[in-house]
Amino acid sequence: MEQLKSIDLFAGIGGIRLGFERAFGESLETVFVSEWDKHAQTTYKTNFIGDKFDIAGDITKIAVTDVPKFDICLAGFPCQAFSLAGQRKGFDDDYKGMARGTLFFNVAEICDRHKPKVIFCENVKGLTIHDKGRTYDVIKNAIEEIRYATKLKGYTVHEAVLNSRDFGVPQNRERIYIVAFRNDIDSSGFSFPAPTDSSKRIRDIIEEKPVSAKYYLSETYIETLRKHRARHEAKGNGFGYEIRDHSDVANAIVCGGMGRERNLLIDKRQKDLTPITHIKGEINKEGIRKMTPREWARLQGYPDTYQLPLADVHLYKQLGNSVSVPVIEAIAKQIKVILNGGAS
C-alpha cells in the first residue's frame, strides 16, 4: 500500500504507535510525537530510537503549523477526566493547571488543519456515559464537523467498546475506541475486530524466575489491607485488595498506576524473604506479592523486548496509563483494509 505518515499525540510510552506499526509495517512512518510527561518521554525514547525528531511537550503550547502533514492521527487523550475510577469531571477537570478534559479539542484543531485520512482515539469506557452521553456527543460531533473540502463535510465516525481479555492478554479492561475516516474514503465496509484470543490467563504472564523480595508485601501491610476491606464491606462497599488466582484474568490495571492491591498473587517460589526495602514488620509467609512492572507490561501486550528503563514507581504509572497493544493492532489491521481499498 502507499506510504503513510502518522502522528502520536498524548503518546505515553508508545502503545498505540506500537500497535499500528505492527499492523502497517514499513508502510507507516511516524513524523511527530507529543507527550508532556518527562518520565514517559524517557521510556518512549528508549524504545523508539530511530526517530529523527524530538518529542514535543505540552500540546496546548504547540502551534498547529508546527505539526507536519500526516495521514493518520493517533490520540490516546487523557482518560482521568472521564474514568469511572476518578471523579469524572469531564471537560471541567483540572490537573496542575491543565484542563485535561478539553485536551481533545487540541486534537480536533490539529486534524482540522491537516485533514488526515484517519483519526484514531482511545479512552475509558466511562467516556460514553459521562454527563448522560453528552460529553461523547460533543467529541463525536467535533470530529464529524471537520471539513475536508468545500462540498464534502467531515468524517464518518465508528466507535466500539472492546475488552482486552478478548485479544490475547489476561486483563479485564474495557475501553472505547473511536475510528474516524475522512468522507472521501469509503468506510462502509469497516468493522471493529472480532475477539481473537480469550484463552490467556495470569499464569501466562507471570515472571519465569522467582521475583525479588521487594515485591512481597509485609505482614503489617497485609493486615492493614484486610482491616481496610472489612471496614468497607461493613458499609456495603466492595473496595479492597484481591488475590487473583493464576487461572483467572487480572482486574484492569488503572490510570495512574494505582490499584496494585487488586491484582495480588500467591507466589511461593522466592525463599529468601529478607527485606531489601524499608517496610514495617516482616515479609509475609503466605507468598502474597504484587505483580512486577514486566508482568504489567505483559498484561498490556508489550513484548519482552520492550525496555522498561525507569524505577518501578514510574513504570506502574506508565503501564496503567497505557493501552493494550494487541487490541490496537487488531483495530489497525481493520483500518488498513479500508485504506487498501478493501484488500487485506
C-alpha positions in Angstrom: 0.0 0.0 0.0 1.0 3.6 -0.3 3.4 5.1 2.3 1.5 6.8 5.1 2.6 9.2 7.8 1.2 9.3 11.4 1.4 11.5 14.4 1.3 10.2 18.0 -0.5 12.6 20.4 -0.6 12.1 24.2 1.8 9.3 23.2 2.5 8.0 26.7 5.0 5.2 26.2 4.0 4.5 22.6 1.5 1.6 22.9 -0.9 3.0 20.2 2.0 3.6 17.9 3.4 0.1 18.5 0.0 -1.5 17.6 -0.2 0.5 14.4 3.4 -0.3 13.4 2.7 -4.0 13.9 -0.3 -3.7 11.6 1.1 -1.4 8.9 4.8 -2.4 9.0 7.1 -0.2 6.9 4.2 1.5 5.1 3.7 3.7 8.2 6.1 6.4 9.3 5.7 8.4 12.5 6.6 12.0 11.9 5.5 13.8 15.1 5.2 12.8 18.7 3.7 14.8 21.6 3.9 13.8 25.3 4.3 16.2 28.2 5.4 13.7 31.0 9.2 13.7 31.1 9.4 10.2 32.5 7.1 8.8 29.8 9.3 10.6 27.3 12.3 8.7 28.6 10.7 5.3 28.2 9.4 6.3 24.8 12.8 7.4 23.5 14.4 4.2 24.9 12.1 2.1 22.7 11.7 4.2 19.6 15.3 5.1 18.8 15.0 5.7 15.1 13.0 8.9 15.3 14.8 11.9 13.7 12.8 14.5 15.7 12.5 15.4 19.4 9.3 14.6 21.3 7.2 17.7 21.6 5.9 18.5 25.1 2.6 20.2 26.2 0.2 20.0 23.3 -1.5 23.2 24.4 1.7 25.1 23.6 2.3 23.6 20.2 1.2 25.6 17.2 -0.8 23.6 14.7 1.5 25.0 12.0 4.5 23.2 13.7 2.8 19.8 13.2 4.0 18.2 9.8 1.5 16.9 7.3 0.2 13.4 8.2 -2.4 10.8 7.2 -3.3 9.1 10.4 -3.8 10.8 13.8 -3.2 8.6 16.9 -4.5 10.2 20.1 -4.9 8.5 23.4 -6.1 11.7 25.0 -6.1 11.7 28.9 -8.6 9.3 30.5 -8.6 10.7 34.0 -11.3 13.2 33.4 -13.8 10.5 32.2 -12.7 7.5 34.2 -15.1 5.5 36.3 -12.3 5.3 38.8 -11.9 9.0 39.1 -14.1 12.0 39.8 -15.4 12.1 36.2 -15.3 15.9 35.9 -15.1 15.7 32.1 -14.4 19.0 30.4 -14.3 20.7 33.8 -11.4 18.6 35.0 -8.2 20.4 36.0 -4.8 19.0 36.9 -1.7 21.1 37.6 -3.3 23.9 35.7 -4.2 21.8 32.7 -7.8 21.2 31.7 -7.4 17.6 30.8 -11.0 17.1 29.6 -10.6 19.8 27.0 -7.3 18.5 25.5 -9.3 16.6 22.9 -10.0 19.9 21.2 -6.3 20.3 20.6 -6.5 17.0 18.6 -9.5 18.4 16.7 -7.7 21.6 15.9 -4.6 19.8 14.6 -6.8 17.5 12.5 -8.9 20.4 11.2 -5.8 21.9 9.7 -4.2 18.8 8.2 -7.4 16.8 7.3 -5.9 13.3 7.8 -7.4 10.2 6.3 -8.0 8.6 9.7 -8.4 9.8 13.2 -7.9 7.1 15.9 -8.7 7.8 19.6 -8.8 5.6 22.7 -10.3 6.4 26.1 -12.0 4.8 29.1 -15.4 3.2 28.8 -16.8 6.0 31.1 -16.5 8.5 28.3 -19.6 7.1 26.7 -21.8 7.7 29.8 -20.3 10.9 31.2 -22.8 13.6 31.5 -25.5 11.3 30.2 -23.7 10.8 27.0 -23.4 14.5 26.1 -19.6 14.6 26.5 -19.2 11.8 23.9 -21.6 13.5 21.6 -19.6 16.7 21.7 -16.4 14.8 20.9 -18.1 12.8 18.1 -19.7 16.0 16.6 -16.3 17.8 16.7 -14.8 15.1 14.6 -17.7 14.9 12.2 -17.7 18.6 11.6 -14.1 18.8 10.4 -14.4 20.0 6.8 -12.3 18.3 4.1 -13.4 20.2 1.0 -16.0 22.9 0.1 -18.7 20.4 -0.8 -17.5 17.5 1.3 -18.2 17.8 5.0 -16.5 15.9 7.8 -15.7 12.4 8.8 -17.6 9.2 9.4 -17.1 8.1 13.0 -17.2 4.5 14.2 -16.9 3.5 17.8 -16.9 0.4 19.9 -16.1 -0.8 23.4 -13.7 -3.7 23.4 -12.3 -5.8 26.2 -8.6 -6.5 26.3 -9.2 -10.1 27.6 -10.6 -11.0 24.1 -7.4 -10.1 22.3 -4.7 -12.3 23.8 -4.0 -10.6 27.2 -5.4 -11.8 30.5 -6.7 -8.4 31.6 -10.4 -7.4 32.1 -10.0 -4.0 30.5 -12.9 -2.3 28.6 -12.1 0.8 26.6 -13.8 2.8 23.9 -12.1 3.0 20.5 -13.0 5.7 18.0 -12.1 5.4 14.4 -13.0 8.3 12.0 -12.5 8.1 8.2 -12.4 11.2 6.0 -15.5 11.2 3.9 -13.7 10.9 0.6 -12.8 7.4 1.8 -15.5 4.7 1.6 -15.5 3.2 5.1 -18.9 1.5 4.8 -17.1 -1.8 5.0 -15.2 -1.0 8.2 -15.9 -3.2 11.2 -14.2 -3.5 14.6 -12.3 -6.7 15.0 -14.0 -9.8 16.5 -12.3 -11.4 19.5 -9.0 -13.1 18.5 -7.9 -15.0 21.7 -9.7 -15.2 25.0 -7.7 -18.1 26.3 -4.9 -16.3 28.1 -4.7 -16.3 31.9 -2.5 -14.8 34.6 -0.3 -17.9 34.6 0.7 -16.9 31.0 2.3 -13.6 32.1 4.0 -14.5 35.4 7.7 -14.0 35.6 9.7 -17.1 34.7 12.0 -16.9 37.7 11.4 -16.0 41.3 11.0 -12.2 41.7 12.7 -10.0 44.2 11.6 -10.0 47.8 10.8 -6.3 47.3 7.5 -7.3 45.5 6.3 -9.2 48.5 4.0 -7.5 51.0 4.8 -7.1 54.6 2.6 -8.8 57.2 1.8 -5.4 58.6 0.6 -4.0 55.3 -1.5 -7.1 54.6 -3.2 -6.7 58.0 -3.9 -3.1 57.1 -5.4 -4.1 53.8 -7.6 -6.7 55.5 -8.9 -4.2 58.1 -9.5 -1.7 55.3 -11.6 -4.1 53.3 -13.5 -5.2 56.4 -14.5 -1.5 57.1 -15.7 -1.1 53.5 -17.6 -4.4 53.5 -19.3 -3.4 56.7 -20.6 -0.3 54.9 -21.8 -2.4 51.9 -18.9 -1.3 49.7 -16.8 -3.7 47.6 -13.5 -1.9 47.8 -10.5 -3.9 48.9 -7.5 -5.9 47.9 -7.9 -9.0 45.8 -5.6 -12.1 45.4 -6.0 -13.3 41.8 -5.8 -17.0 41.0 -3.3 -17.9 38.4 -6.1 -19.4 36.3 -8.0 -16.2 36.3 -7.7 -12.9 34.4 -6.4 -9.7 36.0 -8.5 -6.8 37.0 -7.8 -3.7 34.9 -4.5 -2.0 35.8 -5.8 1.5 36.2 -4.8 5.1 35.2 -2.0 6.4 37.4 -0.7 3.0 38.4 -2.9 2.8 41.5 -4.8 -0.4 42.4 -1.9 -2.8 42.5 -3.6 -4.4 45.5 -6.5 -5.5 43.3 -4.1 -7.9 41.4 -2.1 -9.6 44.1 -0.7 -13.1 43.5 0.3 -16.1 45.6 3.9 -16.9 44.6 6.0 -19.0 47.0 9.0 -19.5 44.7 11.1 -16.8 46.5 12.7 -18.4 49.5 14.8 -15.5 50.7 12.3 -13.2 52.3 14.9 -10.8 53.8 13.5 -7.3 53.4 15.6 -5.2 50.9 13.4 -2.1 51.2 12.2 -0.3 54.3 9.0 -2.0 55.4 7.0 -2.2 58.6 7.3 -5.7 60.0 8.4 -8.9 58.3 7.6 -10.1 54.8 4.5 -12.3 54.8 4.9 -16.1 54.8 1.9 -16.7 52.6 3.7 -15.7 49.4 1.5 -12.7 48.7 3.1 -10.3 46.3 2.2 -7.6 43.8 2.8 -8.0 40.1 6.1 -6.7 38.7 6.2 -4.0 36.0 7.2 -6.7 33.5 4.1 -8.6 34.3 2.0 -5.4 33.9 3.7 -4.9 30.5 2.7 -8.3 29.5 -0.9 -7.6 30.7 -0.8 -4.8 28.2 0.6 -6.9 25.4 4.0 -5.4 25.3 6.7 -7.8 24.1 9.5 -8.7 26.4 11.9 -6.8 24.1 10.2 -3.6 25.1 12.5 -2.0 27.6 11.4 -0.7 31.0 14.3 1.7 31.9 12.9 3.5 34.9 12.1 2.9 38.6 9.1 0.8 39.4 7.0 3.8 40.6 7.2 5.4 37.2 6.7 2.1 35.3 3.5 1.3 37.2 2.1 4.7 36.3 3.1 4.5 32.7 1.7 1.0 32.1 -1.5 1.7 34.0 -2.0 4.7 31.7 -1.1 2.8 28.6 -3.1 0.8 26.1 -3.4 -2.9 25.3 -1.2 -3.2 22.3 -2.9 -6.3 20.7 -6.3 -4.5 20.7 -4.8 -1.6 18.9 -3.1 -3.9 16.4 -6.3 -5.7 15.7 -8.2 -2.4 15.0 -5.3 -1.0 12.9 -5.5 -4.1 10.7 -9.1 -3.3 10.0 -8.3 0.3 9.2 -5.5 -0.9 6.9 -8.1 -3.0 4.9 -10.2 0.2 4.3 -7.2 2.3 3.3 -6.2 -0.6 1.0 -9.4 -0.3 -0.8 -10.9 -3.4 0.8 -7.9 -5.6 0.3 -6.4 -7.3 3.4 
